[in-house]
Amino acid sequence: MEPVTIGEELLEERRRRRLAGDPRITPEGRELLLRMTTGDLMDEFQAALDADAAADPALGGHDTDDEI
């Protein structure tokens, strides 16, 4: 077996966690997230994101230098 650096071990652990999913999300929460991002709630979710982006200059990508 080839020696592995600590950085490579950390990257592998991160990859394993990412592939396993977030354990803090319940199955019901995962279902809701899928509905919001790809299902029947997608349009409402996008509208809420758009409203947040329009209301907050930092989120909307507006230049905030003039406001400081």
Biopython code that builds the backbone (N, CA, C, O; Angstrom):
import numpy as np
from Bio.PDB.StructureBuilder import StructureBuilder

atoms = [
    (1, "MET", "N", (0.838, -1.183, 0.000)),
    (1, "MET", "CA", (0.000, 0.000, 0.000)),
    (1, "MET", "C", (0.880, 1.243, 0.000)),
    (1, "MET", "O", (1.895, 1.300, 0.694)),
    (2, "GLU", "N", (0.486, 2.219, -0.773)),
    (2, "GLU", "CA", (1.241, 3.455, -0.929)),
    (2, "GLU", "C", (0.986, 4.382, 0.261)),
    (2, "GLU", "O", (-0.151, 4.488, 0.722)),
    (3, "PRO", "N", (2.028, 5.056, 0.766)),
    (3, "PRO", "CA", (1.825, 5.981, 1.896)),
    (3, "PRO", "C", (0.924, 7.153, 1.484)),
    (3, "PRO", "O", (0.980, 7.632, 0.351)),
    (4, "VAL", "N", (0.097, 7.599, 2.430)),
    (4, "VAL", "CA", (-0.870, 8.665, 2.182)),
    (4, "VAL", "C", (-0.565, 9.819, 3.128)),
    (4, "VAL", "O", (-0.288, 9.610, 4.310)),
    (5, "THR", "N", (-0.616, 11.031, 2.601)),
    (5, "THR", "CA", (-0.366, 12.199, 3.443)),
    (5, "THR", "C", (-1.610, 12.524, 4.270)),
    (5, "THR", "O", (-2.702, 12.032, 3.986)),
    (6, "ILE", "N", (-1.433, 13.351, 5.282)),
    (6, "ILE", "CA", (-2.562, 13.767, 6.125)),
    (6, "ILE", "C", (-3.589, 14.529, 5.286)),
    (6, "ILE", "O", (-4.795, 14.352, 5.459)),
    (7, "GLY", "N", (-3.107, 15.368, 4.385)),
    (7, "GLY", "CA", (-4.017, 16.120, 3.516)),
    (7, "GLY", "C", (-4.859, 15.193, 2.649)),
    (7, "GLY", "O", (-6.054, 15.423, 2.465)),
    (8, "GLU", "N", (-4.244, 14.159, 2.126)),
    (8, "GLU", "CA", (-4.986, 13.199, 1.306)),
    (8, "GLU", "C", (-6.018, 12.444, 2.151)),
    (8, "GLU", "O", (-7.118, 12.158, 1.677)),
    (9, "GLU", "N", (-5.669, 12.126, 3.387)),
    (9, "GLU", "CA", (-6.615, 11.462, 4.287)),
    (9, "GLU", "C", (-7.816, 12.366, 4.567)),
    (9, "GLU", "O", (-8.959, 11.908, 4.566)),
    (10, "LEU", "N", (-7.549, 13.655, 4.808)),
    (10, "LEU", "CA", (-8.637, 14.596, 5.072)),
    (10, "LEU", "C", (-9.546, 14.754, 3.854)),
    (10, "LEU", "O", (-10.768, 14.810, 3.992)),
    (11, "LEU", "N", (-8.955, 14.825, 2.669)),
    (11, "LEU", "CA", (-9.755, 14.932, 1.454)),
    (11, "LEU", "C", (-10.623, 13.693, 1.242)),
    (11, "LEU", "O", (-11.782, 13.798, 0.841)),
    (12, "GLU", "N", (-10.058, 12.532, 1.510)),
    (12, "GLU", "CA", (-10.809, 11.292, 1.365)),
    (12, "GLU", "C", (-11.966, 11.226, 2.365)),
    (12, "GLU", "O", (-13.066, 10.795, 2.022)),
    (13, "GLU", "N", (-11.709, 11.655, 3.596)),
    (13, "GLU", "CA", (-12.769, 11.673, 4.605)),
    (13, "GLU", "C", (-13.877, 12.637, 4.200)),
    (13, "GLU", "O", (-15.054, 12.318, 4.365)),
    (14, "ARG", "N", (-13.531, 13.798, 3.681)),
    (14, "ARG", "CA", (-14.525, 14.774, 3.221)),
    (14, "ARG", "C", (-15.340, 14.191, 2.068)),
    (14, "ARG", "O", (-16.557, 14.367, 2.010)),
    (15, "ARG", "N", (-14.669, 13.502, 1.158)),
    (15, "ARG", "CA", (-15.358, 12.881, 0.026)),
    (15, "ARG", "C", (-16.354, 11.829, 0.505)),
    (15, "ARG", "O", (-17.480, 11.767, 0.013)),
    (16, "ARG", "N", (-15.940, 11.006, 1.462)),
    (16, "ARG", "CA", (-16.831, 9.975, 2.002)),
    (16, "ARG", "C", (-18.057, 10.600, 2.660)),
    (16, "ARG", "O", (-19.174, 10.117, 2.473)),
    (17, "ARG", "N", (-17.859, 11.663, 3.424)),
    (17, "ARG", "CA", (-18.985, 12.338, 4.082)),
    (17, "ARG", "C", (-19.941, 12.941, 3.064)),
    (17, "ARG", "O", (-21.159, 12.846, 3.212)),
    (18, "ARG", "N", (-19.377, 13.566, 2.025)),
    (18, "ARG", "CA", (-20.208, 14.198, 1.000)),
    (18, "ARG", "C", (-21.059, 13.147, 0.287)),
    (18, "ARG", "O", (-22.241, 13.371, 0.028)),
    (19, "LEU", "N", (-20.461, 12.013, -0.024)),
    (19, "LEU", "CA", (-21.195, 10.967, -0.714)),
    (19, "LEU", "C", (-22.251, 10.317, 0.180)),
    (19, "LEU", "O", (-23.272, 9.837, -0.311)),
    (20, "ALA", "N", (-22.006, 10.302, 1.481)),
    (20, "ALA", "CA", (-22.947, 9.695, 2.423)),
    (20, "ALA", "C", (-24.142, 10.597, 2.695)),
    (20, "ALA", "O", (-25.179, 10.118, 3.153)),
    (21, "GLY", "N", (-24.020, 11.882, 2.427)),
    (21, "GLY", "CA", (-25.102, 12.821, 2.715)),
    (21, "GLY", "C", (-24.930, 13.419, 4.096)),
    (21, "GLY", "O", (-24.114, 12.953, 4.892)),
    (22, "ASP", "N", (-25.699, 14.443, 4.371)),
    (22, "ASP", "CA", (-25.616, 15.140, 5.654)),
    (22, "ASP", "C", (-26.465, 14.409, 6.680)),
    (22, "ASP", "O", (-27.682, 14.324, 6.515)),
    (23, "PRO", "N", (-25.854, 13.877, 7.737)),
    (23, "PRO", "CA", (-26.624, 13.115, 8.722)),
    (23, "PRO", "C", (-27.582, 13.978, 9.545)),
    (23, "PRO", "O", (-28.459, 13.442, 10.223)),
    (24, "ARG", "N", (-27.433, 15.290, 9.499)),
    (24, "ARG", "CA", (-28.319, 16.172, 10.256)),
    (24, "ARG", "C", (-29.671, 16.336, 9.579)),
    (24, "ARG", "O", (-30.618, 16.814, 10.204)),
    (25, "ILE", "N", (-29.779, 15.949, 8.312)),
    (25, "ILE", "CA", (-31.031, 16.096, 7.582)),
    (25, "ILE", "C", (-31.827, 14.796, 7.717)),
    (25, "ILE", "O", (-31.349, 13.713, 7.379)),
    (26, "THR", "N", (-33.040, 14.936, 8.215)),
    (26, "THR", "CA", (-33.916, 13.769, 8.361)),
    (26, "THR", "C", (-34.455, 13.367, 6.991)),
    (26, "THR", "O", (-34.389, 14.158, 6.050)),
    (27, "PRO", "N", (-34.981, 12.167, 6.866)),
    (27, "PRO", "CA", (-35.598, 11.783, 5.592)),
    (27, "PRO", "C", (-36.722, 12.743, 5.177)),
    (27, "PRO", "O", (-36.883, 13.040, 3.993)),
    (28, "GLU", "N", (-37.500, 13.229, 6.163)),
    (28, "GLU", "CA", (-38.566, 14.176, 5.850)),
    (28, "GLU", "C", (-37.987, 15.501, 5.353)),
    (28, "GLU", "O", (-38.515, 16.106, 4.420)),
    (29, "GLY", "N", (-36.893, 15.948, 5.987)),
    (29, "GLY", "CA", (-36.228, 17.175, 5.557)),
    (29, "GLY", "C", (-35.637, 17.040, 4.169)),
    (29, "GLY", "O", (-35.700, 17.970, 3.364)),
    (30, "ARG", "N", (-35.062, 15.881, 3.890)),
    (30, "ARG", "CA", (-34.482, 15.629, 2.562)),
    (30, "ARG", "C", (-35.587, 15.672, 1.499)),
    (30, "ARG", "O", (-35.393, 16.224, 0.416)),
    (31, "GLU", "N", (-36.741, 15.087, 1.818)),
    (31, "GLU", "CA", (-37.856, 15.106, 0.873)),
    (31, "GLU", "C", (-38.317, 16.530, 0.606)),
    (31, "GLU", "O", (-38.596, 16.889, -0.538)),
    (32, "LEU", "N", (-38.399, 17.347, 1.657)),
    (32, "LEU", "CA", (-38.806, 18.732, 1.502)),
    (32, "LEU", "C", (-37.791, 19.519, 0.668)),
    (32, "LEU", "O", (-38.175, 20.312, -0.192)),
    (33, "LEU", "N", (-36.511, 19.304, 0.920)),
    (33, "LEU", "CA", (-35.483, 19.989, 0.127)),
    (33, "LEU", "C", (-35.572, 19.610, -1.343)),
    (33, "LEU", "O", (-35.422, 20.465, -2.216)),
    (34, "LEU", "N", (-35.814, 18.339, -1.621)),
    (34, "LEU", "CA", (-35.968, 17.916, -3.015)),
    (34, "LEU", "C", (-37.185, 18.564, -3.658)),
    (34, "LEU", "O", (-37.132, 18.974, -4.818)),
    (35, "ARG", "N", (-38.280, 18.658, -2.912)),
    (35, "ARG", "CA", (-39.471, 19.314, -3.456)),
    (35, "ARG", "C", (-39.218, 20.793, -3.729)),
    (35, "ARG", "O", (-39.720, 21.339, -4.711)),
    (36, "MET", "N", (-38.437, 21.445, -2.860)),
    (36, "MET", "CA", (-38.169, 22.880, -3.016)),
    (36, "MET", "C", (-37.221, 23.150, -4.176)),
    (36, "MET", "O", (-37.330, 24.190, -4.825)),
    (37, "THR", "N", (-36.307, 22.250, -4.446)),
    (37, "THR", "CA", (-35.295, 22.521, -5.460)),
    (37, "THR", "C", (-35.594, 21.890, -6.814)),
    (37, "THR", "O", (-35.105, 22.373, -7.835)),
    (38, "THR", "N", (-36.387, 20.818, -6.845)),
    (38, "THR", "CA", (-36.659, 20.168, -8.131)),
    (38, "THR", "C", (-38.114, 19.770, -8.317)),
    (38, "THR", "O", (-38.491, 19.317, -9.398)),
    (39, "GLY", "N", (-38.934, 19.926, -7.296)),
    (39, "GLY", "CA", (-40.307, 19.425, -7.367)),
    (39, "GLY", "C", (-41.353, 20.514, -7.449)),
    (39, "GLY", "O", (-41.146, 21.574, -8.040)),
    (40, "ASP", "N", (-42.496, 20.211, -6.828)),
    (40, "ASP", "CA", (-43.655, 21.091, -6.940)),
    (40, "ASP", "C", (-43.500, 22.419, -6.208)),
    (40, "ASP", "O", (-44.266, 23.347, -6.467)),
    (41, "LEU", "N", (-42.540, 22.536, -5.308)),
    (41, "LEU", "CA", (-42.317, 23.800, -4.598)),
    (41, "LEU", "C", (-41.210, 24.654, -5.226)),
    (41, "LEU", "O", (-40.845, 25.699, -4.686)),
    (42, "MET", "N", (-40.690, 24.212, -6.347)),
    (42, "MET", "CA", (-39.544, 24.881, -6.970)),
    (42, "MET", "C", (-39.839, 26.344, -7.326)),
    (42, "MET", "O", (-39.011, 27.218, -7.065)),
    (43, "ASP", "N", (-41.004, 26.619, -7.915)),
    (43, "ASP", "CA", (-41.317, 27.994, -8.328)),
    (43, "ASP", "C", (-41.439, 28.923, -7.126)),
    (43, "ASP", "O", (-40.956, 30.054, -7.164)),
    (44, "GLU", "N", (-42.092, 28.446, -6.047)),
    (44, "GLU", "CA", (-42.225, 29.263, -4.840)),
    (44, "GLU", "C", (-40.860, 29.507, -4.196)),
    (44, "GLU", "O", (-40.579, 30.611, -3.731)),
    (45, "PHE", "N", (-40.025, 28.489, -4.171)),
    (45, "PHE", "CA", (-38.696, 28.602, -3.586)),
    (45, "PHE", "C", (-37.846, 29.592, -4.380)),
    (45, "PHE", "O", (-37.146, 30.420, -3.798)),
    (46, "GLN", "N", (-37.907, 29.506, -5.711)),
    (46, "GLN", "CA", (-37.143, 30.424, -6.557)),
    (46, "GLN", "C", (-37.626, 31.854, -6.378)),
    (46, "GLN", "O", (-36.819, 32.784, -6.348)),
    (47, "ALA", "N", (-38.928, 32.035, -6.259)),
    (47, "ALA", "CA", (-39.471, 33.382, -6.057)),
    (47, "ALA", "C", (-38.983, 33.963, -4.730)),
    (47, "ALA", "O", (-38.668, 35.151, -4.650)),
    (48, "ALA", "N", (-38.922, 33.130, -3.692)),
    (48, "ALA", "CA", (-38.431, 33.600, -2.394)),
    (48, "ALA", "C", (-36.950, 33.956, -2.471)),
    (48, "ALA", "O", (-36.519, 34.953, -1.893)),
    (49, "LEU", "N", (-36.175, 33.146, -3.179)),
    (49, "LEU", "CA", (-34.752, 33.461, -3.359)),
    (49, "LEU", "C", (-34.564, 34.762, -4.122)),
    (49, "LEU", "O", (-33.723, 35.584, -3.758)),
    (50, "ASP", "N", (-35.344, 34.949, -5.176)),
    (50, "ASP", "CA", (-35.255, 36.176, -5.968)),
    (50, "ASP", "C", (-35.612, 37.402, -5.127)),
    (50, "ASP", "O", (-34.971, 38.446, -5.240)),
    (51, "ALA", "N", (-36.639, 37.270, -4.282)),
    (51, "ALA", "CA", (-37.038, 38.386, -3.424)),
    (51, "ALA", "C", (-35.935, 38.718, -2.420)),
    (51, "ALA", "O", (-35.648, 39.889, -2.170)),
    (52, "ASP", "N", (-35.318, 37.684, -1.846)),
    (52, "ASP", "CA", (-34.214, 37.912, -0.913)),
    (52, "ASP", "C", (-33.041, 38.592, -1.608)),
    (52, "ASP", "O", (-32.435, 39.510, -1.054)),
    (53, "ALA", "N", (-32.722, 38.149, -2.808)),
    (53, "ALA", "CA", (-31.605, 38.728, -3.550)),
    (53, "ALA", "C", (-31.880, 40.190, -3.900)),
    (53, "ALA", "O", (-30.970, 41.019, -3.862)),
    (54, "ALA", "N", (-33.115, 40.505, -4.238)),
    (54, "ALA", "CA", (-33.472, 41.883, -4.589)),
    (54, "ALA", "C", (-33.453, 42.783, -3.361)),
    (54, "ALA", "O", (-33.110, 43.962, -3.460)),
    (55, "ALA", "N", (-33.818, 42.239, -2.204)),
    (55, "ALA", "CA", (-33.904, 43.042, -0.983)),
    (55, "ALA", "C", (-32.556, 43.245, -0.306)),
    (55, "ALA", "O", (-32.379, 44.226, 0.416)),
    (56, "ASP", "N", (-31.609, 42.352, -0.518)),
    (56, "ASP", "CA", (-30.311, 42.426, 0.154)),
    (56, "ASP", "C", (-29.217, 42.672, -0.869)),
    (56, "ASP", "O", (-28.931, 41.790, -1.678)),
    (57, "PRO", "N", (-28.596, 43.850, -0.858)),
    (57, "PRO", "CA", (-27.571, 44.177, -1.857)),
    (57, "PRO", "C", (-26.403, 43.177, -1.875)),
    (57, "PRO", "O", (-25.849, 42.893, -2.937)),
    (58, "ALA", "N", (-26.039, 42.657, -0.732)),
    (58, "ALA", "CA", (-24.918, 41.713, -0.687)),
    (58, "ALA", "C", (-25.275, 40.406, -1.394)),
    (58, "ALA", "O", (-24.429, 39.808, -2.060)),
    (59, "LEU", "N", (-26.516, 39.964, -1.253)),
    (59, "LEU", "CA", (-26.938, 38.732, -1.905)),
    (59, "LEU", "C", (-27.227, 38.944, -3.381)),
    (59, "LEU", "O", (-27.043, 38.039, -4.194)),
    (60, "GLY", "N", (-27.678, 40.137, -3.723)),
    (60, "GLY", "CA", (-28.076, 40.417, -5.096)),
    (60, "GLY", "C", (-26.932, 40.755, -6.017)),
    (60, "GLY", "O", (-27.138, 40.930, -7.218)),
    (61, "GLY", "N", (-25.720, 40.851, -5.478)),
    (61, "GLY", "CA", (-24.569, 41.151, -6.305)),
    (61, "GLY", "C", (-24.447, 42.617, -6.668)),
    (61, "GLY", "O", (-23.735, 42.979, -7.605)),
    (62, "HIS", "N", (-25.146, 43.460, -5.918)),
    (62, "HIS", "CA", (-25.068, 44.900, -6.176)),
    (62, "HIS", "C", (-23.789, 45.458, -5.555)),
    (62, "HIS", "O", (-23.259, 44.916, -4.585)),
    (63, "ASP", "N", (-23.315, 46.542, -6.135)),
    (63, "ASP", "CA", (-22.140, 47.228, -5.584)),
    (63, "ASP", "C", (-22.555, 47.976, -4.333)),
    (63, "ASP", "O", (-23.390, 48.878, -4.404)),
    (64, "THR", "N", (-21.986, 47.619, -3.183)),
    (64, "THR", "CA", (-22.348, 48.251, -1.924)),
    (64, "THR", "C", (-21.340, 49.307, -1.478)),
    (64, "THR", "O", (-21.471, 49.856, -0.385)),
    (65, "ASP", "N", (-20.334, 49.600, -2.310)),
    (65, "ASP", "CA", (-19.316, 50.577, -1.928)),
    (65, "ASP", "C", (-19.923, 51.968, -1.718)),
    (65, "ASP", "O", (-19.457, 52.718, -0.860)),
    (66, "ASP", "N", (-20.952, 52.318, -2.488)),
    (66, "ASP", "CA", (-21.571, 53.633, -2.373)),
    (66, "ASP", "C", (-22.341, 53.801, -1.067)),
    (66, "ASP", "O", (-22.556, 54.923, -0.609)),
    (67, "GLU", "N", (-22.754, 52.691, -0.473)),
    (67, "GLU", "CA", (-23.587, 52.748, 0.720)),
    (67, "GLU", "C", (-22.772, 52.821, 2.002)),
    (67, "GLU", "O", (-23.341, 53.034, 3.072)),
    (68, "ILE", "N", (-21.480, 52.655, 1.927)),
    (68, "ILE", "CA", (-20.649, 52.651, 3.137)),
    (68, "ILE", "C", (-20.260, 54.060, 3.510)),
    (68, "ILE", "O", (-19.560, 54.266, 4.501)),
]
sb = StructureBuilder()
sb.init_structure("model")
sb.init_model(0)
sb.init_chain("A")
sb.init_seg("    ")
for serial, (resi, resn, name, xyz) in enumerate(atoms, 1):
    if name == "N":
        sb.init_residue(resn, " ", resi, " ")
    sb.init_atom(name, np.array(xyz, "f"), 0.0, 1.0, " ", f" {name:<3s}", serial, name[0])
structure = sb.get_structure()
